[in-house]
Amino acid sequence: MRKLTYFIACSIDGFIGDPGGDATTMYRFVDEEFFEFLGTEYPETIATPGRRSIGIDDRPNQKFDTIIQGRASYDIAFKEGITSPYAHLREYVASRTLEESPDPNVEIIADDLVGKVRALKAEDGEFGIYLCGGSVLAGELLDEIDELVIKTYPIVLGTGMPMFGSGFAVTDFELDSVRTFKNGALVRTYSRKR
């Protein structure tokens, strides 16, 4: 069984962006040390154009071979004319409004999101599935998430888009590891308690 991993950046108070979802205030924490960590440990989480620009386009995947993202996350690249932002992975976009895929590498999941995720998890393979936002998507898939990798940046937003846009649901995870960075950022990894 493959794992679904929610790999997400957030503030100390658990917001992944401002109320509209803009996370640019967190970009300043992706410094040389943090970027080296991402490029070495999680290279597949760097979008294909970014991988090309820093010369790691040929770096093999470490954790994931598939990505699921919401429409708002996908639209960030799409508005820049990039129709396959993670071309080095199998790409799925969960959207009830995007009627057809603008790229042959991107499959739209318009209905039965949970069923599709369960089918992907049931596939044989050494790599997992990268859940790349957003808040509502993570909320819909909370019961399917096996692992959390939370990049916490040392800022408080006060309000904004929560990590999980869902109703009240107590879900237990256990801490696997914590990595600290000189700039005050943390990367915590949790596994779901089953």
C-alpha beads as a LAMMPS data file, in Angstrom:
LAMMPS data file: protein, C-alpha beads

194 atoms
193 bonds

1 atom types
1 bond types

-500.0 500.0 xlo xhi
-500.0 500.0 ylo yhi
-500.0 500.0 zlo zhi

Masses

1 110.0

Atoms # bond

1 1 1 0.000 0.000 0.000
2 1 1 1.420 3.359 -1.046
3 1 1 1.323 6.332 1.333
4 1 1 -0.455 9.607 0.781
5 1 1 1.758 12.344 2.227
6 1 1 0.548 15.881 2.844
7 1 1 3.756 17.873 2.314
8 1 1 2.906 21.428 3.290
9 1 1 4.389 24.721 4.476
10 1 1 2.745 26.686 7.263
11 1 1 3.186 29.406 9.845
12 1 1 3.692 28.666 13.541
13 1 1 -0.055 29.104 14.024
14 1 1 -0.911 26.569 11.312
15 1 1 -1.847 28.708 8.318
16 1 1 -0.653 27.791 4.816
17 1 1 -1.264 31.278 3.469
18 1 1 -3.177 34.484 4.014
19 1 1 -6.997 34.364 3.889
20 1 1 -6.803 34.186 0.079
21 1 1 -4.182 31.439 0.150
22 1 1 -1.167 33.601 -0.775
23 1 1 1.943 32.084 0.816
24 1 1 4.577 34.475 -0.527
25 1 1 5.375 35.755 2.990
26 1 1 6.945 32.343 3.664
27 1 1 9.224 32.250 0.618
28 1 1 12.000 34.160 2.399
29 1 1 12.638 31.136 4.626
30 1 1 13.625 28.945 1.681
31 1 1 17.260 29.941 2.030
32 1 1 20.353 28.051 0.841
33 1 1 20.320 25.529 3.718
34 1 1 16.592 24.851 3.383
35 1 1 16.751 24.662 -0.405
36 1 1 19.618 22.149 -0.197
37 1 1 17.446 20.020 2.115
38 1 1 14.532 20.112 -0.342
39 1 1 16.762 19.347 -3.332
40 1 1 18.361 16.384 -1.575
41 1 1 15.528 14.880 0.486
42 1 1 12.443 15.899 -1.509
43 1 1 13.591 16.892 -5.020
44 1 1 10.298 15.835 -6.599
45 1 1 8.437 18.501 -4.602
46 1 1 10.234 21.207 -6.581
47 1 1 8.256 22.047 -9.711
48 1 1 9.796 20.979 -13.015
49 1 1 10.711 24.509 -14.172
50 1 1 12.446 25.126 -10.835
51 1 1 14.324 21.832 -11.074
52 1 1 15.541 22.808 -14.540
53 1 1 16.649 26.272 -13.450
54 1 1 18.809 24.938 -10.617
55 1 1 20.204 21.991 -12.560
56 1 1 18.541 19.086 -10.744
57 1 1 16.107 18.071 -13.473
58 1 1 17.736 14.659 -13.718
59 1 1 17.801 14.011 -9.962
60 1 1 15.874 10.821 -9.202
61 1 1 12.721 10.863 -7.114
62 1 1 13.277 10.104 -3.441
63 1 1 9.770 9.725 -2.034
64 1 1 7.013 10.306 -4.614
65 1 1 6.046 9.423 -8.191
66 1 1 2.543 10.936 -8.167
67 1 1 1.129 14.330 -7.197
68 1 1 -2.408 15.415 -6.365
69 1 1 -3.129 19.099 -6.129
70 1 1 -6.182 21.281 -5.957
71 1 1 -7.299 23.669 -8.653
72 1 1 -6.019 26.786 -6.842
73 1 1 -2.546 25.242 -6.421
74 1 1 -2.518 24.165 -10.064
75 1 1 -3.645 27.611 -11.238
76 1 1 -0.501 29.268 -9.842
77 1 1 1.590 27.638 -12.588
78 1 1 -1.208 27.556 -15.161
79 1 1 -1.538 31.360 -15.043
80 1 1 2.163 31.498 -15.995
81 1 1 1.504 29.299 -19.027
82 1 1 2.809 26.109 -17.381
83 1 1 0.303 23.330 -18.019
84 1 1 2.348 20.507 -16.436
85 1 1 4.140 21.998 -13.409
86 1 1 5.293 18.607 -12.112
87 1 1 6.078 16.883 -15.411
88 1 1 8.512 14.571 -13.605
89 1 1 5.527 13.017 -11.727
90 1 1 2.108 11.610 -12.626
91 1 1 -0.084 14.654 -12.149
92 1 1 -3.656 14.780 -10.905
93 1 1 -5.677 17.932 -10.314
94 1 1 -8.818 17.703 -8.193
95 1 1 -11.325 20.101 -9.693
96 1 1 -15.063 20.219 -10.209
97 1 1 -14.748 23.267 -12.483
98 1 1 -11.862 22.410 -14.825
99 1 1 -13.715 20.458 -17.482
100 1 1 -10.795 19.128 -19.485
101 1 1 -7.091 18.880 -18.933
102 1 1 -4.931 21.462 -20.676
103 1 1 -2.041 18.959 -20.787
104 1 1 -1.803 15.228 -21.603
105 1 1 0.313 14.673 -18.463
106 1 1 -2.391 16.103 -16.177
107 1 1 -5.478 14.083 -15.289
108 1 1 -8.494 15.859 -13.819
109 1 1 -10.329 14.225 -10.894
110 1 1 -13.808 15.727 -11.064
111 1 1 -15.672 13.290 -8.814
112 1 1 -15.049 10.446 -6.361
113 1 1 -11.768 11.960 -5.191
114 1 1 -11.507 9.545 -2.264
115 1 1 -12.083 6.543 -4.558
116 1 1 -9.340 7.729 -6.927
117 1 1 -6.906 8.268 -4.056
118 1 1 -7.664 4.816 -2.666
119 1 1 -7.013 3.301 -6.109
120 1 1 -3.683 5.152 -6.375
121 1 1 -2.692 4.027 -2.879
122 1 1 -3.540 0.410 -3.764
123 1 1 -1.107 0.374 -6.703
124 1 1 2.182 -1.456 -6.373
125 1 1 5.206 0.784 -6.238
126 1 1 8.108 1.949 -4.134
127 1 1 7.092 5.613 -4.146
128 1 1 4.235 7.428 -2.480
129 1 1 1.755 10.117 -3.428
130 1 1 2.475 13.793 -2.805
131 1 1 -0.557 15.806 -1.696
132 1 1 0.287 19.379 -2.667
133 1 1 -2.501 21.495 -1.219
134 1 1 -4.706 23.052 -0.753
135 1 1 -6.621 23.400 2.425
136 1 1 -10.016 22.159 1.198
137 1 1 -8.436 19.231 -0.662
138 1 1 -6.500 18.196 2.462
139 1 1 -9.708 18.442 4.471
140 1 1 -11.544 16.188 2.022
141 1 1 -8.701 13.649 2.120
142 1 1 -7.920 13.767 5.850
143 1 1 -9.013 10.161 6.399
144 1 1 -6.694 9.007 3.583
145 1 1 -3.557 10.892 4.675
146 1 1 -0.917 8.508 6.015
147 1 1 1.896 10.961 6.643
148 1 1 2.342 14.670 7.302
149 1 1 5.537 16.526 6.428
150 1 1 5.041 20.008 7.829
151 1 1 7.510 22.751 6.980
152 1 1 6.899 25.290 9.745
153 1 1 8.308 28.767 9.241
154 1 1 8.962 31.077 12.236
155 1 1 6.145 33.547 11.633
156 1 1 2.650 34.031 13.000
157 1 1 -0.021 35.066 10.500
158 1 1 -2.860 35.469 12.994
159 1 1 -5.453 34.415 10.455
160 1 1 -5.440 32.826 7.053
161 1 1 -5.990 29.596 5.186
162 1 1 -5.742 26.632 7.612
163 1 1 -3.790 23.469 6.816
164 1 1 -7.059 21.531 6.779
165 1 1 -10.251 23.129 5.530
166 1 1 -12.619 20.692 7.178
167 1 1 -15.063 20.363 10.004
168 1 1 -14.027 19.323 13.489
169 1 1 -12.398 15.890 13.396
170 1 1 -9.868 14.604 15.913
171 1 1 -7.248 12.607 14.028
172 1 1 -4.172 11.242 15.787
173 1 1 -0.680 11.257 14.311
174 1 1 2.618 10.389 15.988
175 1 1 5.828 12.347 15.620
176 1 1 8.540 10.552 13.628
177 1 1 11.198 13.243 13.272
178 1 1 12.018 16.924 13.601
179 1 1 14.685 18.762 11.653
180 1 1 15.684 22.294 12.586
181 1 1 17.269 24.950 10.408
182 1 1 19.425 27.957 11.267
183 1 1 16.726 30.378 10.092
184 1 1 14.247 28.989 12.653
185 1 1 12.305 26.764 10.265
186 1 1 11.333 23.240 11.290
187 1 1 10.358 20.178 9.284
188 1 1 8.254 17.760 11.300
189 1 1 7.233 14.352 10.005
190 1 1 4.231 12.533 11.463
191 1 1 2.681 9.135 10.770
192 1 1 -1.016 8.455 11.169
193 1 1 -1.894 6.311 14.177
194 1 1 -3.977 3.416 12.873

Bonds

1 1 1 2
2 1 2 3
3 1 3 4
4 1 4 5
5 1 5 6
6 1 6 7
7 1 7 8
8 1 8 9
9 1 9 10
10 1 10 11
11 1 11 12
12 1 12 13
13 1 13 14
14 1 14 15
15 1 15 16
16 1 16 17
17 1 17 18
18 1 18 19
19 1 19 20
20 1 20 21
21 1 21 22
22 1 22 23
23 1 23 24
24 1 24 25
25 1 25 26
26 1 26 27
27 1 27 28
28 1 28 29
29 1 29 30
30 1 30 31
31 1 31 32
32 1 32 33
33 1 33 34
34 1 34 35
35 1 35 36
36 1 36 37
37 1 37 38
38 1 38 39
39 1 39 40
40 1 40 41
41 1 41 42
42 1 42 43
43 1 43 44
44 1 44 45
45 1 45 46
46 1 46 47
47 1 47 48
48 1 48 49
49 1 49 50
50 1 50 51
51 1 51 52
52 1 52 53
53 1 53 54
54 1 54 55
55 1 55 56
56 1 56 57
57 1 57 58
58 1 58 59
59 1 59 60
60 1 60 61
61 1 61 62
62 1 62 63
63 1 63 64
64 1 64 65
65 1 65 66
66 1 66 67
67 1 67 68
68 1 68 69
69 1 69 70
70 1 70 71
71 1 71 72
72 1 72 73
73 1 73 74
74 1 74 75
75 1 75 76
76 1 76 77
77 1 77 78
78 1 78 79
79 1 79 80
80 1 80 81
81 1 81 82
82 1 82 83
83 1 83 84
84 1 84 85
85 1 85 86
86 1 86 87
87 1 87 88
88 1 88 89
89 1 89 90
90 1 90 91
91 1 91 92
92 1 92 93
93 1 93 94
94 1 94 95
95 1 95 96
96 1 96 97
97 1 97 98
98 1 98 99
99 1 99 100
100 1 100 101
101 1 101 102
102 1 102 103
103 1 103 104
104 1 104 105
105 1 105 106
106 1 106 107
107 1 107 108
108 1 108 109
109 1 109 110
110 1 110 111
111 1 111 112
112 1 112 113
113 1 113 114
114 1 114 115
115 1 115 116
116 1 116 117
117 1 117 118
118 1 118 119
119 1 119 120
120 1 120 121
121 1 121 122
122 1 122 123
123 1 123 124
124 1 124 125
125 1 125 126
126 1 126 127
127 1 127 128
128 1 128 129
129 1 129 130
130 1 130 131
131 1 131 132
132 1 132 133
133 1 133 134
134 1 134 135
135 1 135 136
136 1 136 137
137 1 137 138
138 1 138 139
139 1 139 140
140 1 140 141
141 1 141 142
142 1 142 143
143 1 143 144
144 1 144 145
145 1 145 146
146 1 146 147
147 1 147 148
148 1 148 149
149 1 149 150
150 1 150 151
151 1 151 152
152 1 152 153
153 1 153 154
154 1 154 155
155 1 155 156
156 1 156 157
157 1 157 158
158 1 158 159
159 1 159 160
160 1 160 161
161 1 161 162
162 1 162 163
163 1 163 164
164 1 164 165
165 1 165 166
166 1 166 167
167 1 167 168
168 1 168 169
169 1 169 170
170 1 170 171
171 1 171 172
172 1 172 173
173 1 173 174
174 1 174 175
175 1 175 176
176 1 176 177
177 1 177 178
178 1 178 179
179 1 179 180
180 1 180 181
181 1 181 182
182 1 182 183
183 1 183 184
184 1 184 185
185 1 185 186
186 1 186 187
187 1 187 188
188 1 188 189
189 1 189 190
190 1 190 191
191 1 191 192
192 1 192 193
193 1 193 194
